[in-house]
């Protein structure tokens, strides 16, 4: 598997770049397009397309920007 980079976006989603597998709590894989360069994963919990971000964080007042320590 290629290198994966996960970036926290200020007041937004986790941006996952590179080839990865996303599995639900029951072990089922989400179908991901291997040609898509990045996926945004929801952190606010308000997305209508969980676990993927749909931009709902902009309207719900979500705030988070954790710096690396």
PyMOL Python script that loads the backbone (N, CA, C, O; Angstrom):
from pymol import cmd

cmd.read_pdbstr("""\
ATOM      1  N   UNK A   1       0.843  -1.178   0.000  1.00  0.00           N
ATOM      2  CA  UNK A   1       0.000   0.000   0.000  1.00  0.00           C
ATOM      3  C   UNK A   1       0.888   1.240   0.000  1.00  0.00           C
ATOM      4  O   UNK A   1       1.915   1.288   0.677  1.00  0.00           O
ATOM      5  N   UNK A   2       0.477   2.228  -0.763  1.00  0.00           N
ATOM      6  CA  UNK A   2       1.248   3.468  -0.872  1.00  0.00           C
ATOM      7  C   UNK A   2       1.189   4.259   0.424  1.00  0.00           C
ATOM      8  O   UNK A   2       0.382   3.968   1.307  1.00  0.00           O
ATOM      9  N   UNK A   3       2.043   5.250   0.530  1.00  0.00           N
ATOM     10  CA  UNK A   3       2.026   6.122   1.698  1.00  0.00           C
ATOM     11  C   UNK A   3       0.694   6.850   1.790  1.00  0.00           C
ATOM     12  O   UNK A   3       0.111   7.239   0.778  1.00  0.00           O
ATOM     13  N   UNK A   4       0.226   7.024   3.012  1.00  0.00           N
ATOM     14  CA  UNK A   4      -1.023   7.734   3.266  1.00  0.00           C
ATOM     15  C   UNK A   4      -0.708   8.941   4.129  1.00  0.00           C
ATOM     16  O   UNK A   4       0.063   8.849   5.084  1.00  0.00           O
ATOM     17  N   UNK A   5      -1.310  10.080   3.788  1.00  0.00           N
ATOM     18  CA  UNK A   5      -1.148  11.295   4.572  1.00  0.00           C
ATOM     19  C   UNK A   5      -2.535  11.721   5.053  1.00  0.00           C
ATOM     20  O   UNK A   5      -3.465  11.826   4.254  1.00  0.00           O
ATOM     21  N   UNK A   6      -2.675  11.966   6.360  1.00  0.00           N
ATOM     22  CA  UNK A   6      -3.934  12.433   6.937  1.00  0.00           C
ATOM     23  C   UNK A   6      -3.685  13.816   7.523  1.00  0.00           C
ATOM     24  O   UNK A   6      -2.816  13.995   8.375  1.00  0.00           O
ATOM     25  N   UNK A   7      -4.456  14.785   7.057  1.00  0.00           N
ATOM     26  CA  UNK A   7      -4.296  16.166   7.486  1.00  0.00           C
ATOM     27  C   UNK A   7      -5.569  16.645   8.171  1.00  0.00           C
ATOM     28  O   UNK A   7      -6.666  16.464   7.644  1.00  0.00           O
ATOM     29  N   UNK A   8      -5.426  17.258   9.348  1.00  0.00           N
ATOM     30  CA  UNK A   8      -6.578  17.865   9.997  1.00  0.00           C
ATOM     31  C   UNK A   8      -6.795  19.230   9.370  1.00  0.00           C
ATOM     32  O   UNK A   8      -5.868  20.034   9.277  1.00  0.00           O
ATOM     33  N   UNK A   9      -8.014  19.487   8.943  1.00  0.00           N
ATOM     34  CA  UNK A   9      -8.355  20.784   8.364  1.00  0.00           C
ATOM     35  C   UNK A   9      -8.948  21.660   9.457  1.00  0.00           C
ATOM     36  O   UNK A   9      -9.803  21.185  10.204  1.00  0.00           O
ATOM     37  N   UNK A  10      -8.536  22.910   9.584  1.00  0.00           N
ATOM     38  CA  UNK A  10      -9.069  23.785  10.624  1.00  0.00           C
ATOM     39  C   UNK A  10     -10.595  23.875  10.537  1.00  0.00           C
ATOM     40  O   UNK A  10     -11.151  24.258   9.507  1.00  0.00           O
ATOM     41  N   UNK A  11     -11.260  23.515  11.642  1.00  0.00           N
ATOM     42  CA  UNK A  11     -12.723  23.563  11.725  1.00  0.00           C
ATOM     43  C   UNK A  11     -13.402  22.731  10.638  1.00  0.00           C
ATOM     44  O   UNK A  11     -14.521  23.033  10.222  1.00  0.00           O
ATOM     45  N   UNK A  12     -12.718  21.687  10.184  1.00  0.00           N
ATOM     46  CA  UNK A  12     -13.257  20.872   9.099  1.00  0.00           C
ATOM     47  C   UNK A  12     -12.882  19.414   9.227  1.00  0.00           C
ATOM     48  O   UNK A  12     -12.610  18.925  10.324  1.00  0.00           O
ATOM     49  N   UNK A  13     -12.868  18.720   8.103  1.00  0.00           N
ATOM     50  CA  UNK A  13     -12.683  17.276   8.090  1.00  0.00           C
ATOM     51  C   UNK A  13     -11.226  16.835   8.221  1.00  0.00           C
ATOM     52  O   UNK A  13     -10.305  17.650   8.277  1.00  0.00           O
ATOM     53  N   UNK A  14     -11.058  15.530   8.268  1.00  0.00           N
ATOM     54  CA  UNK A  14      -9.752  14.909   8.111  1.00  0.00           C
ATOM     55  C   UNK A  14      -9.592  14.644   6.619  1.00  0.00           C
ATOM     56  O   UNK A  14     -10.447  13.999   6.012  1.00  0.00           O
ATOM     57  N   UNK A  15      -8.528  15.124   6.033  1.00  0.00           N
ATOM     58  CA  UNK A  15      -8.265  14.901   4.619  1.00  0.00           C
ATOM     59  C   UNK A  15      -7.282  13.739   4.509  1.00  0.00           C
ATOM     60  O   UNK A  15      -6.160  13.818   5.009  1.00  0.00           O
ATOM     61  N   UNK A  16      -7.709  12.659   3.850  1.00  0.00           N
ATOM     62  CA  UNK A  16      -6.888  11.456   3.708  1.00  0.00           C
ATOM     63  C   UNK A  16      -6.433  11.367   2.257  1.00  0.00           C
ATOM     64  O   UNK A  16      -7.251  11.270   1.342  1.00  0.00           O
ATOM     65  N   UNK A  17      -5.111  11.400   2.058  1.00  0.00           N
ATOM     66  CA  UNK A  17      -4.532  11.342   0.723  1.00  0.00           C
ATOM     67  C   UNK A  17      -3.725  10.057   0.581  1.00  0.00           C
ATOM     68  O   UNK A  17      -2.991   9.671   1.491  1.00  0.00           O
ATOM     69  N   UNK A  18      -3.867   9.398  -0.567  1.00  0.00           N
ATOM     70  CA  UNK A  18      -3.165   8.147  -0.814  1.00  0.00           C
ATOM     71  C   UNK A  18      -4.124   6.971  -0.721  1.00  0.00           C
ATOM     72  O   UNK A  18      -5.268   7.121  -0.292  1.00  0.00           O
ATOM     73  N   UNK A  19      -3.653   5.809  -1.122  1.00  0.00           N
ATOM     74  CA  UNK A  19      -4.489   4.609  -1.121  1.00  0.00           C
ATOM     75  C   UNK A  19      -4.664   4.084   0.300  1.00  0.00           C
ATOM     76  O   UNK A  19      -3.689   3.898   1.027  1.00  0.00           O
ATOM     77  N   UNK A  20      -5.920   3.846   0.688  1.00  0.00           N
ATOM     78  CA  UNK A  20      -6.213   3.320   2.016  1.00  0.00           C
ATOM     79  C   UNK A  20      -7.495   2.506   1.960  1.00  0.00           C
ATOM     80  O   UNK A  20      -8.235   2.568   0.978  1.00  0.00           O
ATOM     81  N   UNK A  21      -7.754   1.750   3.004  1.00  0.00           N
ATOM     82  CA  UNK A  21      -8.977   0.979   3.157  1.00  0.00           C
ATOM     83  C   UNK A  21      -9.741   1.563   4.327  1.00  0.00           C
ATOM     84  O   UNK A  21      -9.160   1.849   5.374  1.00  0.00           O
ATOM     85  N   UNK A  22     -11.048   1.743   4.153  1.00  0.00           N
ATOM     86  CA  UNK A  22     -11.909   2.260   5.215  1.00  0.00           C
ATOM     87  C   UNK A  22     -12.929   1.178   5.547  1.00  0.00           C
ATOM     88  O   UNK A  22     -13.676   0.725   4.680  1.00  0.00           O
ATOM     89  N   UNK A  23     -12.952   0.770   6.812  1.00  0.00           N
ATOM     90  CA  UNK A  23     -13.773  -0.356   7.249  1.00  0.00           C
ATOM     91  C   UNK A  23     -14.718   0.112   8.348  1.00  0.00           C
ATOM     92  O   UNK A  23     -14.316   0.870   9.231  1.00  0.00           O
ATOM     93  N   UNK A  24     -15.988  -0.338   8.299  1.00  0.00           N
ATOM     94  CA  UNK A  24     -16.942   0.026   9.342  1.00  0.00           C
ATOM     95  C   UNK A  24     -16.771  -0.868  10.573  1.00  0.00           C
ATOM     96  O   UNK A  24     -15.917  -1.755  10.578  1.00  0.00           O
ATOM     97  N   UNK A  25     -17.561  -0.646  11.594  1.00  0.00           N
ATOM     98  CA  UNK A  25     -17.423  -1.372  12.858  1.00  0.00           C
ATOM     99  C   UNK A  25     -17.727  -2.863  12.745  1.00  0.00           C
ATOM    100  O   UNK A  25     -17.397  -3.637  13.643  1.00  0.00           O
ATOM    101  N   UNK A  26     -18.357  -3.265  11.640  1.00  0.00           N
ATOM    102  CA  UNK A  26     -18.671  -4.681  11.431  1.00  0.00           C
ATOM    103  C   UNK A  26     -17.689  -5.353  10.476  1.00  0.00           C
ATOM    104  O   UNK A  26     -17.864  -6.518  10.119  1.00  0.00           O
ATOM    105  N   UNK A  27     -16.666  -4.623  10.068  1.00  0.00           N
ATOM    106  CA  UNK A  27     -15.644  -5.190   9.196  1.00  0.00           C
ATOM    107  C   UNK A  27     -15.931  -5.058   7.717  1.00  0.00           C
ATOM    108  O   UNK A  27     -15.198  -5.613   6.899  1.00  0.00           O
ATOM    109  N   UNK A  28     -16.985  -4.332   7.349  1.00  0.00           N
ATOM    110  CA  UNK A  28     -17.336  -4.147   5.946  1.00  0.00           C
ATOM    111  C   UNK A  28     -16.572  -2.958   5.364  1.00  0.00           C
ATOM    112  O   UNK A  28     -16.486  -1.900   5.987  1.00  0.00           O
ATOM    113  N   UNK A  29     -16.027  -3.138   4.182  1.00  0.00           N
ATOM    114  CA  UNK A  29     -15.274  -2.072   3.535  1.00  0.00           C
ATOM    115  C   UNK A  29     -16.197  -1.104   2.809  1.00  0.00           C
ATOM    116  O   UNK A  29     -17.149  -1.516   2.146  1.00  0.00           O
ATOM    117  N   UNK A  30     -15.907   0.196   2.941  1.00  0.00           N
ATOM    118  CA  UNK A  30     -16.575   1.200   2.131  1.00  0.00           C
ATOM    119  C   UNK A  30     -15.967   1.134   0.745  1.00  0.00           C
ATOM    120  O   UNK A  30     -14.758   0.949   0.607  1.00  0.00           O
ATOM    121  N   UNK A  31     -16.790   1.284  -0.288  1.00  0.00           N
ATOM    122  CA  UNK A  31     -16.282   1.291  -1.660  1.00  0.00           C
ATOM    123  C   UNK A  31     -15.664   2.650  -1.937  1.00  0.00           C
ATOM    124  O   UNK A  31     -16.339   3.677  -1.867  1.00  0.00           O
ATOM    125  N   UNK A  32     -14.386   2.649  -2.249  1.00  0.00           N
ATOM    126  CA  UNK A  32     -13.653   3.874  -2.536  1.00  0.00           C
ATOM    127  C   UNK A  32     -13.131   3.822  -3.960  1.00  0.00           C
ATOM    128  O   UNK A  32     -12.699   2.770  -4.431  1.00  0.00           O
ATOM    129  N   UNK A  33     -13.170   4.948  -4.640  1.00  0.00           N
ATOM    130  CA  UNK A  33     -12.653   5.058  -5.997  1.00  0.00           C
ATOM    131  C   UNK A  33     -11.131   5.118  -5.929  1.00  0.00           C
ATOM    132  O   UNK A  33     -10.585   6.082  -5.390  1.00  0.00           O
ATOM    133  N   UNK A  34     -10.428   4.112  -6.462  1.00  0.00           N
ATOM    134  CA  UNK A  34      -8.961   4.104  -6.373  1.00  0.00           C
ATOM    135  C   UNK A  34      -8.291   5.242  -7.139  1.00  0.00           C
ATOM    136  O   UNK A  34      -7.117   5.533  -6.911  1.00  0.00           O
ATOM    137  N   UNK A  35      -9.025   5.886  -8.044  1.00  0.00           N
ATOM    138  CA  UNK A  35      -8.463   6.994  -8.817  1.00  0.00           C
ATOM    139  C   UNK A  35      -8.668   8.349  -8.135  1.00  0.00           C
ATOM    140  O   UNK A  35      -8.109   9.353  -8.575  1.00  0.00           O
ATOM    141  N   UNK A  36      -9.459   8.381  -7.074  1.00  0.00           N
ATOM    142  CA  UNK A  36      -9.688   9.638  -6.361  1.00  0.00           C
ATOM    143  C   UNK A  36      -8.474   9.920  -5.486  1.00  0.00           C
ATOM    144  O   UNK A  36      -8.087   9.064  -4.691  1.00  0.00           O
ATOM    145  N   UNK A  37      -7.862  11.094  -5.607  1.00  0.00           N
ATOM    146  CA  UNK A  37      -6.608  11.360  -4.887  1.00  0.00           C
ATOM    147  C   UNK A  37      -6.775  11.578  -3.386  1.00  0.00           C
ATOM    148  O   UNK A  37      -5.820  11.396  -2.631  1.00  0.00           O
ATOM    149  N   UNK A  38      -7.982  11.969  -2.934  1.00  0.00           N
ATOM    150  CA  UNK A  38      -8.170  12.259  -1.510  1.00  0.00           C
ATOM    151  C   UNK A  38      -9.639  12.104  -1.130  1.00  0.00           C
ATOM    152  O   UNK A  38     -10.535  12.259  -1.959  1.00  0.00           O
ATOM    153  N   UNK A  39      -9.861  11.794   0.142  1.00  0.00           N
ATOM    154  CA  UNK A  39     -11.202  11.733   0.726  1.00  0.00           C
ATOM    155  C   UNK A  39     -11.218  12.591   1.977  1.00  0.00           C
ATOM    156  O   UNK A  39     -10.241  12.629   2.724  1.00  0.00           O
ATOM    157  N   UNK A  40     -12.330  13.280   2.207  1.00  0.00           N
ATOM    158  CA  UNK A  40     -12.514  14.070   3.423  1.00  0.00           C
ATOM    159  C   UNK A  40     -13.438  13.296   4.351  1.00  0.00           C
ATOM    160  O   UNK A  40     -14.568  12.976   3.983  1.00  0.00           O
ATOM    161  N   UNK A  41     -12.962  12.997   5.548  1.00  0.00           N
ATOM    162  CA  UNK A  41     -13.747  12.273   6.537  1.00  0.00           C
ATOM    163  C   UNK A  41     -14.284  13.250   7.574  1.00  0.00           C
ATOM    164  O   UNK A  41     -13.548  14.088   8.094  1.00  0.00           O
ATOM    165  N   UNK A  42     -15.570  13.133   7.867  1.00  0.00           N
ATOM    166  CA  UNK A  42     -16.272  14.041   8.768  1.00  0.00           C
ATOM    167  C   UNK A  42     -15.730  13.947  10.190  1.00  0.00           C
ATOM    168  O   UNK A  42     -15.473  12.856  10.698  1.00  0.00           O
ATOM    169  N   UNK A  43     -15.558  15.114  10.830  1.00  0.00           N
ATOM    170  CA  UNK A  43     -15.222  15.175  12.255  1.00  0.00           C
ATOM    171  C   UNK A  43     -16.359  15.771  13.069  1.00  0.00           C
ATOM    172  O   UNK A  43     -16.411  15.574  14.283  1.00  0.00           O
ATOM    173  N   UNK A  44     -17.273  16.497  12.430  1.00  0.00           N
ATOM    174  CA  UNK A  44     -18.314  17.196  13.186  1.00  0.00           C
ATOM    175  C   UNK A  44     -19.499  16.301  13.522  1.00  0.00           C
ATOM    176  O   UNK A  44     -20.247  16.596  14.454  1.00  0.00           O
ATOM    177  N   UNK A  45     -19.682  15.214  12.780  1.00  0.00           N
ATOM    178  CA  UNK A  45     -20.791  14.302  13.024  1.00  0.00           C
ATOM    179  C   UNK A  45     -22.106  14.712  12.387  1.00  0.00           C
ATOM    180  O   UNK A  45     -23.107  14.018  12.564  1.00  0.00           O
ATOM    181  N   UNK A  46     -22.138  15.818  11.651  1.00  0.00           N
ATOM    182  CA  UNK A  46     -23.377  16.333  11.065  1.00  0.00           C
ATOM    183  C   UNK A  46     -23.564  15.977   9.593  1.00  0.00           C
ATOM    184  O   UNK A  46     -24.616  16.272   9.026  1.00  0.00           O
ATOM    185  N   UNK A  47     -22.583  15.359   8.967  1.00  0.00           N
ATOM    186  CA  UNK A  47     -22.667  15.031   7.551  1.00  0.00           C
ATOM    187  C   UNK A  47     -23.844  14.099   7.270  1.00  0.00           C
ATOM    188  O   UNK A  47     -24.145  13.207   8.063  1.00  0.00           O
ATOM    189  N   UNK A  48     -24.495  14.315   6.148  1.00  0.00           N
ATOM    190  CA  UNK A  48     -25.578  13.420   5.698  1.00  0.00           C
ATOM    191  C   UNK A  48     -24.994  12.245   4.916  1.00  0.00           C
ATOM    192  O   UNK A  48     -25.734  11.392   4.426  1.00  0.00           O
ATOM    193  N   UNK A  49     -23.662  12.202   4.800  1.00  0.00           N
ATOM    194  CA  UNK A  49     -22.982  11.155   4.039  1.00  0.00           C
ATOM    195  C   UNK A  49     -21.851  10.545   4.871  1.00  0.00           C
ATOM    196  O   UNK A  49     -20.772  10.266   4.348  1.00  0.00           O
ATOM    197  N   UNK A  50     -22.102  10.339   6.171  1.00  0.00           N
ATOM    198  CA  UNK A  50     -21.071   9.784   7.051  1.00  0.00           C
ATOM    199  C   UNK A  50     -20.564   8.453   6.528  1.00  0.00           C
ATOM    200  O   UNK A  50     -21.346   7.666   5.995  1.00  0.00           O
ATOM    201  N   UNK A  51     -19.289   8.186   6.667  1.00  0.00           N
ATOM    202  CA  UNK A  51     -18.272   8.903   7.409  1.00  0.00           C
ATOM    203  C   UNK A  51     -17.598  10.009   6.592  1.00  0.00           C
ATOM    204  O   UNK A  51     -16.598  10.581   7.026  1.00  0.00           O
ATOM    205  N   UNK A  52     -18.141  10.307   5.416  1.00  0.00           N
ATOM    206  CA  UNK A  52     -17.532  11.299   4.535  1.00  0.00           C
ATOM    207  C   UNK A  52     -18.084  12.690   4.822  1.00  0.00           C
ATOM    208  O   UNK A  52     -19.236  12.837   5.231  1.00  0.00           O
ATOM    209  N   UNK A  53     -17.267  13.694   4.609  1.00  0.00           N
ATOM    210  CA  UNK A  53     -17.644  15.082   4.834  1.00  0.00           C
ATOM    211  C   UNK A  53     -18.514  15.576   3.685  1.00  0.00           C
ATOM    212  O   UNK A  53     -18.234  15.301   2.518  1.00  0.00           O
ATOM    213  N   UNK A  54     -19.578  16.312   4.028  1.00  0.00           N
ATOM    214  CA  UNK A  54     -20.400  16.959   3.007  1.00  0.00           C
ATOM    215  C   UNK A  54     -20.433  18.476   3.188  1.00  0.00           C
ATOM    216  O   UNK A  54     -21.243  19.159   2.562  1.00  0.00           O
ATOM    217  N   UNK A  55     -19.554  19.003   4.041  1.00  0.00           N
ATOM    218  CA  UNK A  55     -19.484  20.438   4.269  1.00  0.00           C
ATOM    219  C   UNK A  55     -20.390  20.933   5.394  1.00  0.00           C
ATOM    220  O   UNK A  55     -20.453  22.138   5.639  1.00  0.00           O
ATOM    221  N   UNK A  56     -21.090  20.035   6.081  1.00  0.00           N
ATOM    222  CA  UNK A  56     -22.008  20.427   7.152  1.00  0.00           C
ATOM    223  C   UNK A  56     -21.314  21.164   8.291  1.00  0.00           C
ATOM    224  O   UNK A  56     -21.959  21.921   9.017  1.00  0.00           O
ATOM    225  N   UNK A  57     -20.021  20.955   8.457  1.00  0.00           N
ATOM    226  CA  UNK A  57     -19.282  21.622   9.538  1.00  0.00           C
ATOM    227  C   UNK A  57     -19.354  23.139   9.426  1.00  0.00           C
ATOM    228  O   UNK A  57     -19.221  23.845  10.425  1.00  0.00           O
ATOM    229  N   UNK A  58     -19.563  23.637   8.223  1.00  0.00           N
ATOM    230  CA  UNK A  58     -19.620  25.085   8.005  1.00  0.00           C
ATOM    231  C   UNK A  58     -20.859  25.702   8.643  1.00  0.00           C
ATOM    232  O   UNK A  58     -20.828  26.864   9.050  1.00  0.00           O
ATOM    233  N   UNK A  59     -21.954  24.939   8.736  1.00  0.00           N
ATOM    234  CA  UNK A  59     -23.216  25.470   9.253  1.00  0.00           C
ATOM    235  C   UNK A  59     -23.497  25.092  10.707  1.00  0.00           C
ATOM    236  O   UNK A  59     -24.346  25.708  11.352  1.00  0.00           O
ATOM    237  N   UNK A  60     -22.795  24.091  11.226  1.00  0.00           N
ATOM    238  CA  UNK A  60     -23.133  23.611  12.572  1.00  0.00           C
ATOM    239  C   UNK A  60     -22.279  24.223  13.674  1.00  0.00           C
ATOM    240  O   UNK A  60     -22.493  23.936  14.852  1.00  0.00           O
ATOM    241  N   UNK A  61     -21.325  25.053  13.310  1.00  0.00           N
ATOM    242  CA  UNK A  61     -20.496  25.705  14.318  1.00  0.00           C
ATOM    243  C   UNK A  61     -19.350  24.848  14.826  1.00  0.00           C
ATOM    244  O   UNK A  61     -18.794  25.133  15.886  1.00  0.00           O
ATOM    245  N   UNK A  62     -18.988  23.811  14.099  1.00  0.00           N
ATOM    246  CA  UNK A  62     -17.880  22.939  14.518  1.00  0.00           C
ATOM    247  C   UNK A  62     -16.579  23.716  14.563  1.00  0.00           C
ATOM    248  O   UNK A  62     -16.236  24.440  13.628  1.00  0.00           O
ATOM    249  N   UNK A  63     -15.858  23.554  15.667  1.00  0.00           N
ATOM    250  CA  UNK A  63     -14.552  24.190  15.819  1.00  0.00           C
ATOM    251  C   UNK A  63     -13.545  23.198  16.367  1.00  0.00           C
ATOM    252  O   UNK A  63     -13.758  22.608  17.426  1.00  0.00           O
ATOM    253  N   UNK A  64     -12.465  23.016  15.658  1.00  0.00           N
ATOM    254  CA  UNK A  64     -11.366  22.152  16.097  1.00  0.00           C
ATOM    255  C   UNK A  64     -10.152  22.429  15.229  1.00  0.00           C
ATOM    256  O   UNK A  64     -10.264  22.524  14.007  1.00  0.00           O
ATOM    257  N   UNK A  65      -9.018  22.558  15.847  1.00  0.00           N
ATOM    258  CA  UNK A  65      -7.768  22.767  15.114  1.00  0.00           C
ATOM    259  C   UNK A  65      -6.610  22.354  16.024  1.00  0.00           C
ATOM    260  O   UNK A  65      -5.884  23.203  16.542  1.00  0.00           O
ATOM    261  N   UNK A  66      -6.448  21.060  16.210  1.00  0.00           N
ATOM    262  CA  UNK A  66      -5.421  20.543  17.094  1.00  0.00           C
ATOM    263  C   UNK A  66      -4.046  20.620  16.451  1.00  0.00           C
ATOM    264  O   UNK A  66      -3.829  20.061  15.376  1.00  0.00           O
ATOM    265  N   UNK A  67      -3.121  21.308  17.102  1.00  0.00           N
ATOM    266  CA  UNK A  67      -1.752  21.333  16.595  1.00  0.00           C
ATOM    267  C   UNK A  67      -1.008  20.062  17.005  1.00  0.00           C
ATOM    268  O   UNK A  67      -1.324  19.459  18.031  1.00  0.00           O
ATOM    269  N   UNK A  68      -0.037  19.664  16.218  1.00  0.00           N
ATOM    270  CA  UNK A  68       0.810  18.527  16.579  1.00  0.00           C
ATOM    271  C   UNK A  68       1.721  18.968  17.710  1.00  0.00           C
ATOM    272  O   UNK A  68       2.255  20.078  17.695  1.00  0.00           O
ATOM    273  N   UNK A  69       1.893  18.105  18.677  1.00  0.00           N
ATOM    274  CA  UNK A  69       2.752  18.442  19.808  1.00  0.00           C
ATOM    275  C   UNK A  69       3.995  17.602  19.763  1.00  0.00           C
ATOM    276  O   UNK A  69       4.858  17.730  20.632  1.00  0.00           O
TER     277      UNK A  69
END
""", "prot")
cmd.dss("prot")
cmd.show_as("cartoon", "prot")
cmd.util.cbc("prot")
cmd.orient("prot")
